[in-house]
């Protein structure tokens, strides 16, 4: 037998042994254990690098963001109580007017003439009543004669009061202080009770009307504080709830609230769209965790905590949810190491290596 037939197989066996030892020998296993991500645990399970957050109690401000509308404190469409030609307009469009200020006057000369006529008759009736009272005291006339003169005087005075009331209706006065809008009338025009003169608006304070879901009904009360913004201003406004609708809307299952906000600078206009931040209450000593670490299933919600180098599932009870966090009411306690990364790789008893601890 030629030597080459013996040497070649031995060389092949030696090369195979060296290759196997490099991949699967003791040194290879030691290198894999120090390799970090991708290293193997028991039974070849990969060890997953994770970040953990130390669970702690915190104060949670329970708040919601809703939308609403700004409305005037008082707003009315001015109209006349009587019909007639306009004899005077005493306001400028867009100006401030005071309560009781004369705004519009309607023709009343016929009523003024009737009033003067009645006043003359009243004067005569007063003189007659006075003379008859003196005569009655001297028993020169009967009580019946005196009563007739007194009744006549009272009748004329009642007629005068009626005419004065009619004259008063020819004057349109501001029912409250505020800003008057654009007028819809002109001097000399005919004004009827159905015709609109202008709008009068008082926006200090401004009212903000909004609704919140029924489930928050027990957390709201008069004097609850709100903050809000409007599109026409960069300023952040503050207000307080002063009225709550007693009935719940059957369609939306929500309750309507109304708040007041200071508006001395006039930045808030009636009809504006308001974005409202409403703080309901503060919950002390509660646990808040990132929403992305929660794994839902048919039985509830779960998270994973780090314990003795392994991922351990933990069922939790939750309550209020914000944009980024979830309130935990059961299942976690202060000091637990909550796994907050690599969630998609988590399984019960998966070996882990903690890379970063978030306090």
Residue frames as qw, qx, qy, qz and C-alpha x, y, z in Angstrom:
[[0.000, 0.891, 0.454, 0.000, 0.00, 0.00, 0.00],
 [0.408, 0.509, -0.024, 0.758, 1.29, 3.36, -0.98],
 [0.295, -0.258, -0.492, 0.777, 1.99, 5.88, 1.86],
 [0.148, -0.105, -0.133, -0.974, -0.21, 8.51, 0.27],
 [0.533, -0.381, -0.615, -0.439, -3.32, 6.39, 0.83],
 [0.564, -0.450, -0.579, 0.379, -2.57, 6.49, 4.55],
 [0.286, -0.168, -0.175, 0.927, -1.41, 10.14, 4.89],
 [0.162, -0.270, -0.364, -0.877, -4.26, 11.79, 2.97],
 [0.531, -0.561, -0.582, -0.254, -7.10, 10.34, 5.10],
 [0.548, -0.427, -0.433, 0.574, -5.22, 11.27, 8.26],
 [0.170, 0.000, 0.039, 0.985, -4.83, 14.87, 7.05],
 [0.332, -0.424, -0.484, -0.690, -8.55, 15.08, 6.23],
 [0.605, -0.546, -0.573, 0.079, -9.45, 13.78, 9.69],
 [0.466, -0.279, -0.277, 0.793, -7.07, 16.27, 11.36],
 [0.012, -0.166, -0.201, -0.965, -8.50, 19.25, 9.44],
 [0.475, -0.499, -0.563, -0.457, -12.07, 18.17, 10.29],
 [0.594, -0.480, -0.528, 0.372, -11.19, 17.89, 13.98],
 [0.306, -0.146, -0.122, 0.933, -9.63, 21.36, 14.07],
 [0.187, -0.297, -0.375, -0.858, -12.66, 22.89, 12.29],
 [0.568, -0.536, -0.593, -0.195, -15.13, 21.24, 14.67],
 [0.558, -0.391, -0.430, 0.593, -13.13, 22.28, 17.72],
 [0.159, 0.055, 0.034, 0.985, -13.05, 25.91, 16.52],
 [0.362, -0.356, -0.389, -0.768, -16.84, 26.07, 16.09],
 [0.743, -0.455, -0.319, -0.374, -18.09, 23.89, 18.93],
 [0.654, 0.028, -0.582, 0.482, -15.23, 23.44, 21.34],
 [0.446, -0.631, -0.461, 0.436, -14.91, 24.91, 24.89],
 [0.264, -0.255, 0.062, 0.928, -13.27, 28.12, 23.64],
 [0.101, -0.315, -0.559, -0.760, -16.09, 28.67, 21.14],
 [0.403, -0.653, -0.638, -0.066, -18.70, 28.28, 23.88],
 [0.426, -0.528, -0.274, 0.682, -16.82, 30.72, 26.14],
 [0.142, -0.036, 0.283, 0.948, -16.61, 33.30, 23.33],
 [0.233, -0.482, -0.646, -0.545, -20.34, 32.95, 22.66],
 [0.438, -0.647, -0.569, 0.256, -21.10, 33.54, 26.35],
 [0.319, -0.508, -0.088, 0.795, -19.21, 36.84, 26.20],
 [0.254, 0.250, 0.543, 0.760, -20.65, 38.01, 22.90],
 [0.211, 0.220, 0.229, -0.924, -23.64, 39.94, 24.36],
 [0.669, 0.343, 0.102, -0.651, -26.71, 40.14, 22.08],
 [0.763, 0.361, -0.448, -0.294, -27.44, 36.85, 20.42],
 [0.071, 0.376, -0.889, 0.253, -25.70, 34.77, 23.07],
 [0.651, -0.202, -0.664, -0.307, -27.36, 31.57, 24.22],
 [0.502, -0.462, 0.462, -0.567, -28.92, 30.68, 27.54],
 [0.488, -0.120, 0.848, -0.169, -29.95, 27.29, 28.81],
 [0.625, 0.369, 0.687, 0.013, -31.02, 24.87, 26.13],
 [0.409, 0.175, 0.487, 0.752, -29.74, 27.29, 23.47],
 [0.046, 0.875, 0.482, 0.007, -32.33, 30.06, 24.13],
 [0.397, 0.507, -0.022, 0.765, -30.96, 33.48, 23.02],
 [0.338, -0.532, -0.434, 0.644, -30.31, 35.97, 25.82],
 [0.181, 0.790, 0.397, 0.430, -32.22, 39.19, 25.08],
 [0.314, -0.021, -0.252, 0.915, -30.67, 42.58, 26.00],
 [0.170, -0.766, -0.573, -0.236, -33.30, 44.82, 27.66],
 [0.032, 0.358, -0.271, 0.893, -33.83, 48.15, 29.38],
 [0.379, -0.525, -0.753, 0.119, -35.77, 48.15, 32.64],
 [0.144, -0.594, 0.037, -0.791, -37.61, 50.88, 34.53],
 [0.210, -0.117, -0.794, 0.559, -37.75, 50.84, 38.30],
 [0.282, -0.650, -0.581, -0.399, -41.43, 51.15, 39.23],
 [0.211, -0.103, -0.487, 0.841, -42.22, 53.96, 41.68],
 [0.007, 0.749, 0.632, -0.199, -45.21, 55.78, 43.11],
 [0.205, 0.094, 0.181, 0.957, -46.01, 59.14, 41.58],
 [0.256, 0.518, 0.433, -0.692, -48.69, 61.82, 41.54],
 [0.238, 0.291, 0.745, 0.551, -51.02, 61.56, 38.56],
 [0.247, 0.352, 0.137, -0.892, -53.00, 64.58, 37.37],
 [0.357, 0.404, 0.834, 0.116, -56.17, 63.21, 35.86],
 [0.184, 0.573, -0.022, -0.798, -57.06, 65.58, 33.03],
 [0.572, 0.445, 0.658, 0.205, -58.78, 65.57, 29.66],
 [0.057, -0.282, 0.299, 0.910, -58.64, 67.72, 26.53],
 [0.338, 0.604, 0.721, -0.032, -61.93, 68.72, 24.93],
 [0.161, 0.205, 0.321, 0.910, -63.23, 71.39, 22.58],
 [0.007, 0.680, 0.627, -0.379, -65.85, 74.05, 23.16],
 [0.235, 0.663, 0.351, 0.618, -67.13, 77.45, 22.10],
 [0.197, -0.188, -0.312, 0.910, -66.68, 80.96, 23.43],
 [0.055, -0.714, -0.603, -0.351, -69.90, 82.90, 23.91],
 [0.002, -0.541, 0.119, -0.833, -70.79, 86.35, 25.20],
 [0.051, -0.127, -0.740, 0.659, -71.68, 86.99, 28.80],
 [0.362, 0.600, 0.509, -0.499, -74.77, 88.82, 27.52],
 [0.103, -0.072, 0.614, 0.779, -75.98, 89.17, 23.94],
 [0.348, 0.591, 0.617, -0.386, -79.20, 90.58, 22.53],
 [0.249, 0.352, 0.546, 0.718, -80.67, 91.71, 19.22],
 [0.043, 0.334, 0.317, -0.887, -81.99, 95.22, 19.80],
 [0.000, 0.472, 0.727, 0.499, -85.58, 95.86, 18.67],
 [0.199, -0.178, 0.124, -0.956, -88.19, 98.56, 19.19],
 [0.158, 0.300, 0.864, -0.372, -91.37, 97.95, 21.19],
 [0.381, 0.709, 0.385, -0.452, -93.36, 100.33, 18.98],
 [0.581, 0.394, 0.484, 0.522, -93.56, 101.13, 15.28],
 [0.060, 0.953, 0.153, -0.255, -92.80, 104.53, 13.77],
 [0.572, 0.738, -0.121, 0.337, -90.38, 106.71, 11.88],
 [0.737, -0.271, -0.192, 0.589, -86.85, 106.99, 13.29],
 [0.032, 0.982, 0.076, 0.168, -86.11, 110.51, 14.46],
 [0.085, -0.854, 0.492, -0.147, -82.67, 109.91, 15.96],
 [0.942, 0.028, -0.271, 0.198, -79.81, 107.40, 16.15],
 [0.259, -0.898, 0.282, -0.218, -77.46, 108.02, 19.07],
 [0.776, -0.412, 0.445, 0.175, -74.71, 105.40, 18.76],
 [0.316, 0.689, -0.579, -0.301, -71.70, 104.65, 16.59],
 [0.961, 0.116, -0.218, -0.123, -71.28, 101.17, 15.13],
 [0.795, 0.173, -0.432, 0.390, -68.76, 99.06, 17.04],
 [0.013, 0.572, -0.375, 0.730, -68.63, 101.47, 19.98],
 [0.292, -0.198, -0.825, 0.441, -69.05, 100.84, 23.68],
 [0.361, -0.537, -0.223, -0.729, -72.37, 101.87, 25.21],
 [0.041, -0.139, 0.741, -0.655, -73.44, 102.07, 28.83],
 [0.094, -0.444, -0.889, 0.059, -76.51, 100.50, 30.39],
 [0.035, 0.756, 0.499, -0.423, -79.53, 102.81, 30.00],
 [0.126, -0.381, 0.319, 0.859, -77.95, 104.89, 27.22],
 [0.598, 0.611, 0.264, -0.446, -80.42, 106.16, 24.58],
 [0.470, -0.127, 0.708, 0.512, -79.69, 104.46, 21.26],
 [0.032, 0.287, 0.671, 0.683, -82.68, 105.12, 18.96],
 [0.234, 0.356, 0.434, -0.794, -85.69, 107.47, 19.11],
 [0.129, 0.414, 0.806, 0.403, -88.99, 106.89, 17.26],
 [0.147, -0.372, -0.207, -0.893, -91.50, 109.66, 16.40],
 [0.269, -0.432, -0.794, 0.332, -93.66, 110.54, 19.43],
 [0.033, -0.099, 0.025, -0.994, -95.02, 114.06, 18.83],
 [0.530, -0.375, -0.477, -0.592, -98.63, 112.83, 18.78],
 [0.673, -0.395, -0.588, 0.213, -98.11, 111.15, 22.14],
 [0.332, -0.084, -0.301, 0.890, -96.42, 114.25, 23.58],
 [0.254, -0.259, -0.194, -0.911, -99.46, 116.34, 22.52],
 [0.660, -0.422, -0.548, -0.293, -101.86, 113.89, 24.13],
 [0.595, -0.262, -0.530, 0.544, -99.80, 114.00, 27.32],
 [0.093, 0.067, -0.135, 0.984, -99.96, 117.81, 27.46],
 [0.471, -0.354, -0.373, -0.717, -103.74, 117.68, 27.01],
 [0.716, -0.402, -0.570, 0.028, -104.14, 115.19, 29.85],
 [0.466, -0.107, -0.416, 0.773, -101.81, 117.24, 32.10],
 [0.172, -0.248, -0.040, -0.952, -104.12, 120.27, 31.66],
 [0.673, -0.383, -0.433, -0.461, -107.09, 118.15, 32.63],
 [0.683, -0.230, -0.568, 0.396, -105.17, 116.79, 35.60],
 [0.200, 0.091, -0.276, 0.936, -104.46, 120.33, 36.80],
 [0.449, -0.305, -0.167, -0.823, -108.17, 121.23, 36.63],
 [0.777, -0.302, -0.530, -0.155, -109.13, 117.97, 38.32],
 [0.535, -0.072, -0.540, 0.646, -106.62, 118.63, 41.14],
 [0.086, -0.178, 0.156, -0.968, -108.17, 122.06, 41.78],
 [0.647, -0.302, -0.337, -0.614, -111.67, 120.57, 41.83],
 [0.759, -0.215, -0.593, 0.160, -110.59, 117.78, 44.19],
 [0.341, 0.048, -0.450, 0.824, -108.94, 120.31, 46.51],
 [0.324, -0.244, 0.018, -0.914, -112.02, 122.58, 46.69],
 [0.760, -0.273, -0.418, -0.416, -114.35, 119.64, 47.29],
 [0.647, -0.096, -0.630, 0.418, -112.06, 118.31, 50.03],
 [0.064, 0.099, -0.351, 0.929, -112.26, 121.67, 51.86],
 [0.543, -0.216, -0.162, -0.796, -116.07, 121.76, 51.44],
 [0.762, -0.192, -0.611, -0.100, -116.33, 118.15, 52.67],
 [0.428, -0.031, -0.602, 0.673, -114.42, 119.09, 55.82],
 [0.179, -0.008, 0.236, -0.955, -116.95, 121.92, 56.38],
 [0.267, 0.350, 0.882, -0.168, -119.78, 119.48, 55.55],
 [0.318, 0.501, -0.044, -0.804, -120.86, 121.78, 52.70],
 [0.632, 0.305, -0.530, -0.476, -121.00, 118.86, 50.21],
 [0.944, -0.180, 0.157, -0.226, -121.70, 115.18, 50.47],
 [0.541, -0.442, 0.675, 0.236, -119.07, 112.46, 50.54],
 [0.710, 0.403, 0.558, 0.149, -120.39, 111.19, 47.22],
 [0.364, 0.931, 0.024, 0.017, -119.67, 114.49, 45.48],
 [0.235, -0.805, 0.531, 0.126, -116.10, 114.52, 46.78],
 [0.689, -0.120, 0.695, 0.168, -115.53, 110.90, 45.68],
 [0.656, 0.671, 0.338, 0.072, -116.64, 111.80, 42.16],
 [0.187, 0.950, -0.250, 0.005, -114.04, 114.56, 41.89],
 [0.451, -0.593, 0.661, 0.086, -111.32, 112.30, 43.34],
 [0.769, 0.189, 0.601, 0.109, -112.18, 109.53, 40.88],
 [0.534, 0.838, 0.098, 0.043, -111.99, 111.99, 37.98],
 [0.075, -0.876, 0.476, 0.040, -108.51, 113.09, 39.11],
 [0.610, -0.322, 0.719, 0.087, -107.29, 109.51, 39.43],
 [0.756, 0.483, 0.439, 0.044, -108.64, 108.66, 35.98],
 [0.377, 0.914, -0.146, 0.028, -106.75, 111.54, 34.33],
 [0.285, -0.730, 0.620, 0.026, -103.54, 110.54, 36.16],
 [0.753, -0.014, 0.655, 0.066, -103.91, 106.94, 34.96],
 [0.667, 0.711, 0.215, 0.060, -104.32, 108.17, 31.38],
 [0.093, 0.922, -0.375, 0.010, -101.18, 110.29, 31.76],
 [0.540, -0.474, 0.694, 0.052, -99.24, 107.26, 33.05],
 [0.797, 0.319, 0.509, 0.065, -100.40, 105.22, 30.05],
 [0.499, 0.863, -0.020, 0.074, -99.23, 107.88, 27.59],
 [0.189, -0.822, 0.537, 0.004, -95.86, 108.18, 29.39],
 [0.719, -0.176, 0.669, 0.077, -95.43, 104.41, 29.06],
 [0.730, 0.589, 0.332, 0.103, -96.19, 104.66, 25.33],
 [0.212, 0.942, -0.256, 0.045, -93.66, 107.49, 24.97],
 [0.478, -0.613, 0.627, 0.047, -91.07, 105.40, 26.78],
 [0.815, 0.159, 0.546, 0.107, -91.57, 102.65, 24.21],
 [0.561, 0.823, 0.032, 0.080, -90.47, 105.06, 21.48],
 [0.039, -0.834, 0.544, -0.082, -86.99, 105.07, 23.05],
 [0.957, 0.065, -0.256, 0.120, -84.59, 102.15, 22.60],
 [0.237, -0.835, 0.453, -0.205, -82.02, 102.10, 25.41],
 [0.471, 0.381, -0.786, 0.124, -79.12, 99.74, 26.11],
 [0.825, -0.454, -0.214, -0.259, -80.27, 96.98, 28.49],
 [0.807, -0.482, 0.099, 0.327, -76.67, 96.43, 29.64],
 [0.031, -0.847, 0.409, 0.339, -73.20, 97.82, 29.01],
 [0.791, 0.034, 0.549, 0.267, -71.37, 96.35, 26.03],
 [0.131, -0.324, 0.524, 0.777, -70.25, 96.75, 22.44],
 [0.620, 0.543, 0.334, -0.457, -72.88, 97.52, 19.83],
 [0.602, 0.050, 0.659, 0.449, -72.60, 95.96, 16.40],
 [0.079, 0.040, 0.498, 0.862, -73.42, 97.08, 12.88],
 [0.380, 0.361, 0.424, -0.738, -76.74, 98.94, 12.58],
 [0.250, 0.292, 0.851, 0.358, -79.50, 97.81, 10.28],
 [0.093, 0.845, 0.511, -0.125, -81.44, 101.10, 10.28],
 [0.360, 0.245, 0.136, 0.890, -81.08, 104.63, 8.93],
 [0.056, 0.344, 0.355, -0.867, -82.38, 108.03, 10.09],
 [0.452, 0.264, -0.148, -0.839, -85.91, 108.66, 8.83],
 [0.351, 0.033, -0.891, -0.287, -86.56, 104.98, 8.18],
 [0.730, -0.340, -0.078, -0.587, -89.62, 103.17, 9.42],
 [0.090, 0.301, -0.894, 0.320, -88.96, 100.92, 12.39],
 [0.779, -0.269, -0.302, -0.479, -91.25, 98.05, 13.30],
 [0.670, -0.535, 0.449, -0.250, -91.13, 95.74, 16.33],
 [0.969, 0.111, 0.204, 0.087, -89.98, 92.94, 14.02],
 [0.562, 0.751, -0.205, 0.281, -87.07, 94.92, 12.61],
 [0.802, -0.316, -0.141, 0.487, -83.54, 94.50, 13.98],
 [0.018, -0.994, 0.101, 0.030, -81.66, 97.62, 15.02],
 [0.363, 0.640, -0.644, 0.208, -78.26, 96.08, 15.88],
 [0.842, -0.255, -0.456, 0.133, -76.74, 93.48, 18.17],
 [0.225, -0.809, 0.367, -0.400, -75.41, 94.35, 21.61],
 [0.885, 0.015, -0.430, 0.179, -72.73, 92.10, 23.10],
 [0.361, -0.803, 0.405, -0.248, -71.00, 91.99, 26.47],
 [0.880, 0.214, -0.408, 0.113, -67.97, 89.67, 26.50],
 [0.277, 0.382, -0.624, 0.623, -66.41, 90.52, 29.85],
 [0.393, -0.389, 0.815, 0.171, -66.36, 87.97, 31.30],
 [0.535, 0.263, -0.613, -0.519, -66.56, 85.54, 28.40],
 [0.818, -0.127, 0.433, -0.357, -68.41, 82.26, 28.72],
 [0.231, 0.397, -0.849, -0.262, -66.95, 78.94, 27.53],
 [0.844, -0.002, 0.243, -0.477, -69.35, 76.09, 26.89],
 [0.338, 0.416, -0.832, -0.145, -68.09, 72.50, 26.50],
 [0.912, -0.194, -0.051, -0.358, -69.02, 68.89, 27.20],
 [0.019, -0.497, 0.859, -0.124, -67.21, 66.02, 28.92],
 [0.535, -0.059, -0.814, -0.217, -67.99, 62.27, 29.00],
 [0.693, -0.547, -0.189, -0.430, -70.47, 61.01, 31.59],
 [0.854, -0.163, -0.401, 0.287, -67.83, 58.91, 33.39],
 [0.402, 0.187, -0.311, 0.841, -66.13, 62.08, 34.65],
 [0.319, -0.703, -0.324, -0.546, -69.33, 63.47, 36.20],
 [0.714, -0.638, -0.262, 0.121, -68.33, 62.65, 39.78],
 [0.677, -0.154, -0.032, 0.719, -64.97, 64.40, 39.35],
 [0.169, 0.428, 0.195, 0.866, -66.29, 67.81, 38.29],
 [0.249, -0.692, -0.567, 0.373, -67.75, 70.57, 40.42],
 [0.105, 0.961, 0.148, 0.209, -68.43, 74.28, 40.44],
 [0.233, -0.911, 0.331, 0.083, -65.17, 76.28, 40.61],
 [0.854, -0.033, 0.378, 0.357, -63.16, 73.55, 38.83],
 [0.048, -0.756, 0.305, 0.577, -60.35, 75.27, 36.90],
 [0.799, 0.446, 0.352, 0.197, -59.78, 75.07, 33.15],
 [0.176, -0.591, 0.364, 0.698, -57.21, 76.44, 30.71],
 [0.655, 0.550, 0.514, 0.070, -57.87, 77.00, 27.03],
 [0.229, -0.336, 0.385, 0.828, -56.63, 78.57, 23.82],
 [0.559, 0.698, 0.353, -0.276, -58.32, 80.09, 20.78],
 [0.732, 0.356, 0.331, 0.478, -57.14, 80.34, 17.18],
 [0.217, 0.894, 0.123, 0.373, -57.08, 84.15, 17.16],
 [0.238, -0.873, 0.343, -0.253, -54.54, 84.48, 20.00],
 [0.623, 0.311, -0.663, 0.275, -51.32, 82.86, 21.21],
 [0.245, -0.440, 0.526, -0.685, -52.26, 83.60, 24.81],
 [0.401, -0.200, -0.892, 0.057, -53.31, 80.81, 27.18],
 [0.399, -0.462, 0.000, -0.792, -56.50, 81.73, 29.03],
 [0.147, -0.060, -0.898, 0.410, -57.79, 80.54, 32.41],
 [0.504, -0.329, -0.208, -0.771, -61.32, 80.13, 33.62],
 [0.143, -0.053, 0.876, -0.457, -63.48, 78.40, 36.22],
 [0.237, -0.359, -0.833, -0.347, -66.65, 76.34, 35.93],
 [0.218, -0.048, 0.372, -0.901, -69.72, 78.14, 37.30],
 [0.734, 0.134, 0.197, -0.635, -72.61, 75.99, 36.02],
 [0.096, -0.147, 0.967, 0.185, -73.21, 72.32, 35.19],
 [0.592, -0.046, -0.411, -0.692, -76.15, 71.08, 33.15],
 [0.576, -0.253, 0.622, -0.467, -78.23, 68.83, 35.47],
 [0.902, 0.245, 0.271, -0.231, -79.23, 66.39, 32.69],
 [0.423, -0.339, 0.714, 0.443, -76.99, 64.08, 30.64],
 [0.499, 0.452, -0.357, -0.648, -77.36, 64.14, 26.87],
 [0.850, 0.021, 0.482, -0.209, -78.97, 60.82, 25.90],
 [0.793, 0.604, -0.077, -0.018, -77.30, 60.75, 22.47],
 [0.460, 0.662, -0.487, 0.336, -73.67, 61.48, 23.38],
 [0.803, -0.454, -0.342, 0.179, -73.82, 60.42, 27.06],
 [0.465, 0.179, -0.216, 0.840, -72.03, 63.61, 27.99],
 [0.243, -0.800, -0.450, 0.314, -72.67, 66.51, 30.34],
 [0.331, 0.719, 0.122, 0.599, -72.48, 70.19, 29.39],
 [0.507, -0.549, -0.274, 0.605, -70.47, 72.66, 31.48],
 [0.248, 0.864, 0.134, 0.418, -70.07, 76.40, 31.31],
 [0.627, -0.358, -0.181, 0.668, -67.11, 78.40, 32.60],
 [0.096, 0.991, 0.096, 0.010, -66.26, 82.09, 32.84],
 [0.726, -0.011, 0.042, 0.686, -62.98, 83.71, 31.88],
 [0.134, -0.772, -0.069, 0.617, -61.73, 87.27, 32.37],
 [0.561, 0.459, 0.466, 0.507, -61.77, 89.22, 29.10],
 [0.120, -0.850, -0.137, 0.494, -60.88, 92.80, 30.00],
 [0.202, -0.465, 0.498, 0.704, -58.49, 93.02, 27.03],
 [0.648, 0.511, 0.076, -0.559, -61.20, 91.85, 24.61],
 [0.047, 0.435, -0.831, -0.342, -59.13, 89.05, 23.04],
 [0.229, 0.195, 0.953, -0.044, -61.96, 86.53, 23.36],
 [0.374, 0.109, -0.279, -0.878, -64.70, 86.90, 20.75],
 [0.698, 0.136, 0.513, -0.481, -68.12, 85.27, 20.87],
 [0.859, 0.451, -0.022, -0.239, -68.27, 82.25, 18.56],
 [0.197, 0.686, -0.700, -0.002, -64.56, 81.40, 18.79],
 [0.922, -0.008, -0.386, -0.035, -63.46, 77.74, 18.82],
 [0.323, -0.749, 0.496, -0.295, -61.75, 76.84, 22.11],
 [0.747, 0.143, -0.634, 0.138, -59.30, 74.02, 22.87],
 [0.538, -0.678, 0.190, -0.464, -59.79, 73.25, 26.54],
 [0.497, 0.183, -0.783, 0.326, -57.53, 71.45, 29.01],
 [0.630, -0.551, -0.044, -0.545, -59.61, 70.36, 31.98],
 [0.217, 0.296, -0.837, 0.406, -57.93, 69.06, 35.15],
 [0.676, -0.419, -0.481, -0.369, -60.30, 66.69, 36.93],
 [0.695, -0.700, 0.124, -0.109, -58.29, 65.76, 40.04],
 [0.245, 0.647, -0.704, 0.158, -54.90, 64.59, 41.30],
 [0.955, -0.221, -0.165, -0.113, -54.29, 60.98, 42.34],
 [0.139, -0.770, 0.604, -0.149, -51.38, 60.59, 44.81],
 [0.415, -0.362, 0.831, -0.082, -49.24, 57.46, 45.18],
 [0.860, 0.373, 0.252, -0.239, -50.15, 55.76, 41.95],
 [0.544, -0.266, 0.636, 0.478, -48.09, 53.88, 39.36],
 [0.568, 0.735, -0.021, -0.370, -47.82, 55.10, 35.75],
 [0.617, -0.206, 0.644, 0.403, -46.13, 52.99, 33.08],
 [0.163, 0.370, -0.502, -0.765, -45.52, 53.49, 29.33],
 [0.785, 0.261, 0.196, -0.527, -48.44, 52.23, 27.26],
 [0.638, 0.515, -0.524, -0.232, -46.16, 50.39, 24.81],
 [0.051, 0.359, -0.902, 0.233, -44.96, 47.90, 27.46],
 [0.605, 0.057, 0.566, -0.557, -48.47, 46.55, 28.10],
 [0.160, 0.095, -0.888, -0.420, -49.42, 43.33, 26.31],
 [0.650, 0.002, 0.213, -0.730, -53.19, 42.77, 26.04],
 [0.133, 0.017, -0.971, -0.196, -54.79, 39.33, 25.90],
 [0.452, -0.417, -0.607, -0.503, -58.27, 37.86, 26.26],
 [0.578, -0.504, -0.585, 0.263, -57.97, 37.76, 30.05],
 [0.277, -0.919, -0.126, 0.251, -56.66, 41.30, 30.55],
 [0.348, 0.873, -0.290, 0.181, -53.31, 43.07, 30.39],
 [0.900, -0.296, 0.003, 0.320, -49.79, 41.86, 31.14],
 [0.161, 0.904, -0.392, 0.065, -46.29, 43.22, 31.50],
 [0.893, 0.070, -0.326, 0.301, -42.89, 41.58, 31.96],
 [0.346, -0.890, 0.279, -0.101, -40.60, 42.23, 34.89],
 [0.554, 0.508, -0.620, 0.225, -36.95, 41.27, 35.25],
 [0.720, -0.554, 0.297, -0.292, -36.28, 38.71, 37.99],
 [0.715, -0.380, 0.569, 0.143, -33.11, 36.64, 38.54],
 [0.154, -0.379, 0.693, 0.594, -32.01, 37.09, 34.93],
 [0.144, 0.317, 0.884, 0.312, -35.31, 36.05, 33.37],
 [0.303, -0.155, -0.191, -0.921, -38.45, 37.75, 32.02],
 [0.012, 0.287, 0.902, -0.322, -41.43, 37.02, 34.25],
 [0.171, -0.478, -0.507, -0.696, -44.98, 37.85, 33.08],
 [0.049, -0.248, -0.627, 0.736, -47.14, 39.83, 35.48],
 [0.035, -0.651, -0.660, -0.373, -50.92, 40.41, 35.00],
 [0.129, -0.107, -0.273, 0.947, -51.95, 43.97, 35.87],
 [0.079, 0.766, 0.634, -0.074, -55.11, 46.01, 36.43],
 [0.281, 0.089, 0.161, 0.942, -55.31, 49.38, 34.71],
 [0.090, 0.736, 0.531, -0.411, -57.47, 52.47, 34.84],
 [0.255, 0.906, 0.062, -0.332, -56.88, 55.88, 33.26],
 [0.740, 0.168, 0.351, 0.549, -54.94, 56.15, 30.01],
 [0.033, 0.830, -0.101, -0.547, -53.11, 59.23, 28.70],
 [0.620, 0.710, -0.261, -0.208, -51.39, 59.72, 25.35],
 [0.450, 0.567, -0.674, 0.151, -48.21, 57.99, 26.53],
 [0.018, 0.248, -0.848, 0.469, -48.90, 56.39, 29.91],
 [0.646, -0.338, -0.575, -0.370, -51.29, 54.02, 31.64],
 [0.389, -0.528, 0.469, -0.591, -52.33, 54.02, 35.28],
 [0.561, 0.015, -0.827, 0.031, -51.76, 50.68, 37.04],
 [0.560, -0.516, 0.160, -0.628, -54.06, 49.92, 39.97],
 [0.841, -0.326, 0.395, -0.171, -52.90, 46.37, 40.66],
 [0.945, 0.291, 0.021, 0.145, -50.18, 43.84, 39.77],
 [0.575, 0.461, -0.258, 0.624, -47.14, 46.08, 40.20],
 [0.533, -0.802, -0.188, 0.194, -45.50, 47.58, 43.25],
 [0.060, 0.948, -0.310, 0.047, -42.82, 50.16, 43.85],
 [0.414, -0.600, 0.677, 0.101, -39.35, 48.69, 43.27],
 [0.837, 0.256, 0.481, 0.049, -40.31, 46.19, 40.55],
 [0.196, -0.436, 0.551, 0.684, -37.99, 46.11, 37.51],
 [0.655, 0.580, 0.368, -0.315, -40.34, 46.63, 34.56],
 [0.522, -0.014, 0.596, 0.610, -38.99, 45.57, 31.16],
 [0.288, 0.771, 0.181, -0.538, -39.49, 48.47, 28.72],
 [0.324, 0.629, -0.529, -0.468, -37.61, 47.29, 25.60],
 [0.163, 0.228, -0.940, -0.193, -37.53, 44.19, 23.46],
 [0.595, 0.048, 0.482, -0.641, -41.18, 43.52, 24.32],
 [0.781, 0.346, -0.264, -0.447, -41.80, 41.65, 21.07],
 [0.529, 0.352, -0.766, 0.099, -39.17, 39.06, 22.08],
 [0.301, -0.333, 0.661, -0.602, -40.53, 38.52, 25.58],
 [0.753, -0.155, -0.572, -0.285, -41.78, 35.09, 26.59],
 [0.732, -0.631, 0.146, -0.211, -42.07, 33.53, 30.04],
 [0.818, -0.419, 0.311, 0.242, -38.65, 32.53, 31.39],
 [0.667, 0.667, -0.036, 0.331, -36.75, 34.12, 28.51],
 [0.670, -0.367, -0.091, 0.639, -33.16, 34.81, 29.69],
 [0.202, 0.941, 0.137, 0.236, -32.34, 38.53, 29.65],
 [0.607, -0.103, -0.163, 0.771, -29.43, 40.84, 30.16],
 [0.072, -0.927, -0.310, 0.199, -30.12, 44.30, 31.60],
 [0.570, 0.391, 0.108, 0.714, -28.37, 46.95, 29.52],
 [0.033, 0.356, -0.102, 0.928, -29.86, 50.11, 31.05],
 [0.245, -0.521, -0.747, 0.331, -31.82, 50.91, 34.22],
 [0.053, -0.522, -0.209, -0.825, -34.28, 53.83, 34.10],
 [0.207, -0.299, -0.692, 0.624, -35.19, 55.39, 37.45]]
